[in-house]
Amino acid sequence: MPELIVTNFNRNFTGVSATAAGVTRAHLGRYDLALAGHPLPGCPTPISRAEATRLSRQPPPGQSVTLWHVRRNPEMRAALWARDVLRLPIRIIFTSAAQRRHSAFPRWLIARMDAVIATTEAAADYVPNVAAVVPHGVDCAAFQPAPDRATAWAESGFGGARGIATIGRIRPEKGTDRFVNAMLRLLPDHRDITALVIGRAGGKYDAYLSDLKSKIDAAGLSDRILFPGEVPASELPKLLSGLSAVVQLPRYEGYGMAPLEGMASGVPFVATDAGYYQSFSAQGQAGLITLDDTPESAVAALDTLLSDPERHAAMAKAARHLAETRFSIETEANGIADVYEALRAR
């Protein structure tokens, strides 16, 4: 009988999936755990929801409960069914990153969790039953600085001598248009740089993507602002290590892993004041937070960073150090484990 069941009911690999995978890998040597739902890289072969329920009918030897760690609405529903309808001896932990009020049904679900882990102090203000604030961490073994940044970028095949990128779903909330508008102003003065928009639009955002590409075409920069789509999780670390900057300009972000993955790769970032970006930046040591939401502000920050090799090198070194010492996946895993142990002892 597993001590811990980690759920992943979304077949798409999202930011939530990435953080769940990182913690699960870190906990493999600590807990007898099972993954329920869809696969996660580097994690055990998943079992079905029905099998997870069956394995939870009795607690593991020496324990009074089985722990279920859930991160999405369908996963909360499944866990509540098992605990409250089937009356199984389980305790449910939910991780919340949203820095805004949840809608009515998620609020109802969250209120019934045995413990809530908030990823930031701001997120903790919007949920009940907060047992701990545990920021997401990055796998510093998977994401590492390249021995030579220029060589790593050349091997990406995207062209130019340097690369910068924004990473995430292509939509207004994520500020993809802000990134494109900034690149239209930045790239004419930095002719050695190629910019990447890494992610997918999909469905109702196809027209939004088409409009962005039309604007780029009209500016004659379609060969320097590229849309490679989603990059597989296994290939992302190598690509990130060749970048000179990660640029995230969202209108809203619950947490935001892209700058942190860049930091572990020795890559400074430029970002709007969203998510947990201010904490990542460490007062400008690892990243620059834009003064406002205009393209000009992002361009000014990037120009400052990319035009000063010594400052860039110092920030790259600080970024890696901060990722290792303050935002590692091990730090997150330890914080979550403290919540698990408190629940089991209750």
N, C-alpha and C positions, 0 to 999 in steps of 0.2 A: 504494500500500500504506500503510495507516495506521500511525503510530508507536505508537499507544495504542488499545486496545479496552477500553471500559468496559462491564461487563455489568450488566443489570437484568432478571432472569428472573422477578420477582414482578409480576404484573399489578396488584396493589393498591398504592396510593401510601402508603407507610409512612414512618416516621422514617428508616429506612435509605435509602429512595428519595429523600427530601428532601435528605439530606446528600450523596448521590451526585450529584444534580442540581446542587447548588450548586457543588461542586468541578468538575464537568464544564463548567459554564458559564464558570467562572473559567479553565479550561485551554483554552478554544476558540481563543484567540489565540496560545497557546503551543505546542500540539501539533496535528499532523494526526491527529485522533482519530475513532473510530467508536463509536456506541452499539449494543450488541447486546442484543436481547430486546424489552422493552416500552418505550413512550415515557416520557420525562421532560420536565417543562416547561422550555421554553427551550433544549432540547438538540437535536442533529441527529436527523433521522428515523431510527429504529432499523433495523438490519439483522438478519437471522436469525442464529442460532447457526451454522448451516451456512455462511453467507456469511462470518462472522467467522473460522471455521476456514479457509475457502478463502483469504481475504486474508492469513492468517498463514503460508501455505506458504513464502513467501519474505519475508525482512525488508525493511523499507523502504530506499530508497537511502541509503547512508552509514551504515547501522546493521547490527548483527549479530543483533539480536533484535527481536521485536514484544512490547510490554508488554501484559499483560492485568491489569486491576484488578478484583478480584472481592470480593464482600461477603457472599455467602450460600453455603450448602452446595451447592445445585445448580450454582452458578456455579463453585465450586472443582472440582467433579467434571468439568464440561465442560472447564475449563482443563487439568486433569491429563490428561484423555483426549487433548487436542490435543498436550500436551507429551510425555507419557510413552508413549502408545500410538502416536499418529501420528508422533511424533518431530519435531514442528515446532519451529522456532527461536523459542520464546517464553519469557518470564519472567513469573512470576505474583506479584502483590502482593495481599495480603489485609488488609482493615481489620477489627480486632477491638475491640469496645466492651464485651464482657461482663466484669463484675467478679466472676466466679465460674468454677469449673472446668467446662469444656465436657464433654459426654458423649463416649463412646469414639470414635464415628465422626467427629464434627467434629475431635476431637484428632488423629486419624489424618490427616485432610485437611490441617489447619493445619500439621502437622509437615512436610508436603511442599511448602509454599509457598517460593518463592525469597526473599520478604521479607514480614514482617508489620509493619503499622503499628498500634500501639495508640493508642486515643484518650485514655487516661489512664494515669498511673503505676500505678494499681491494676490496670487491665486488662492491663498488660504483665507482671504477675506470673503470669498464667494461660496464657500462650502462648509457644511457642519462636520463634526466628528473628526477634526484634523488631529491626527496623532503626531505628525512631524512634518516639517518643511525639509524636503530633500531634493536639491537641484539635480537635474539630469546630468549624467557624466558621459565622457567620451572615451572610447577604447583607444588608449595611447599606444597600444601595441599594433593595432590595425592601421591607425592614422599616424604617420611619422614624417618628419621632414625628409625631403629628397637629398641625397649626397650632393647633387648639383641641380639647382632649380632650373637653370637654362636648358640643361640636357633633358630633364624630366618634361619640360614644356615642349621641347622640340619633338620628343617621342610621342606626344599626344596627337601630332599630325594636324593640328588646327591652324597652324601658320602664325606668322609674326614672331617677334623675339620674346614677347611677354604675354601672359594671359590673365584676365580677370573674369570672374563669373558671379552670377546670382543663381541660387539653387532653390528650387521649390516649385509648387504648382503655378502654372501660368494663369493669373487672374488678378483683378484689381486689388483685392484684399492683400495679396502678397507683394503688390507694388511693382509688378513687372513693367508697367508703363513708365514708372518713375525711373527704373533702371535704364530702359531704352532711351528715354529723354535725356538722361545724364550722359549716356554713351554718345549720343548725337552731338553733344557739346564737347565731350572729352577727347574723343578719338582723333579729330582733325589736328589736335595739338600734340598727340602722342601716336605717331604713325607706326610705332613698333608693336602696338598693343592690339590683341584680338580679344573680343568680349564674347562670352558664352552665356546663353540663357538655358540652364539645365533644368528640365522638367517637362511636363506635358500639360496641355490645355484640356482637351476632351469636352465633348458635349456642348453645353451652352456657351463655353468660352472659346470656341473655334473662331467666331467672328471677331472677338477681341484680339486673338492671336493674328488673324489676317490683317486687321487694321495696323497692328504694330509692324508687321513685315512690310506693309505698303509704305509706311512712314520711313522705314529704313531704306527701302528701295529708292524712294524719292530723294533721299539724302546721299545716295550713291555709296552706302556702307554695308550692303548686303554680303560682301565678302569678308567683313570684319566684325559684324555682329551676327553670331551664328546660333542656331537653335538645334542642338544635337539630340533633343528629347531627353527621356530619362536615361540615366547612366546606371547600369546594374550596381548593386551594393558592393559586389566583389571588385569592381573596377574603379569605384569612386576614390578610394584612398590614393591610388597612383595619380589620377588626374588632379586631385586637390594639391598634391605635393609640388606640382609644377606651376601652380598659380602664383601670381604676385599679390593678389588681393581677392578676398571674398566681399561681395557687395550685397547687402540685404536692406531693402528700403520698403518694408511692409507698412500698410496702414494699420494692420492689427496682427499681432503675433502672440500666442500663448506663452511660448518659451523660445524656440528657435535654435535648432541644433547646428545649422550650417556654419555660423561663425565659429562655434566651438570645435567642430571637425576641422575647420581650417586652421584654428589655433594649434591643435595637436599636430597638424601637418607643417607647422612653422610658417603659417600664412596670416598676416594681419588682416583686419577687416574694416570696412566702412559701413555704417548702418544708421537707420533712424532710431529714435528712442522708443523702442518697442521690445516686447518679449523680455528676456533677461540680459539684453545686450549691454546695458550700462554696467552690470556686474562683471560680465566677460571682459569689458574694456579695461577695467582696473585703472580708472582715471587716465585713460589714454595710453597705457602701457602696451596693450595688445590690439587696440582698435580705436577708431575715431567715430564718435557719435555726431551726426550732422546737427547743425544749429537749428535748422527748420526742415520742412518737407519739400523744399524746392530743388529742382535739378541743379541749380547753381551751387547750392550748399554741398550736395554730394560731390560735384565736380571739384569744388575748392578743396574738400577733404582728400579726395583721391589725388589731386595734383600735388598737394603737400606731401602725401605719402610716397607717390611714385617718382617724384622729382628729387628725392633726397635719399641716396643709397645708404648712407650711414644710419639715418633714422629708420629706414625700412629694415635694415639688418638688425638693429636693436629691438624693434618691435616684433620682428619674427622670432627672435630668441626669447623675448619675454612672453610671447604668446604660447610657445611650447612649454615654458616653465609653468605658467599659470594653469594650463591644461593638465599637466602632470600633478601639480601640487594642490590645486583647489577644485578641479572639475573632472577628475578621472572617474571612470566607470567603477573602479574599486571603492571610491569614496561614496558614490551613490549606492552601490550594493551593500556597503556596511550600514548606511543609514536606513535602508529598507529592512535589512536583517534585524536591526534593533526593534522596528515596529513588529515584525513577525514574532520575535521572542517575547515581547510584551503581551501580544495577543495570546500566545500559547500559555503564558503563565497566568493569564487572567482567570 
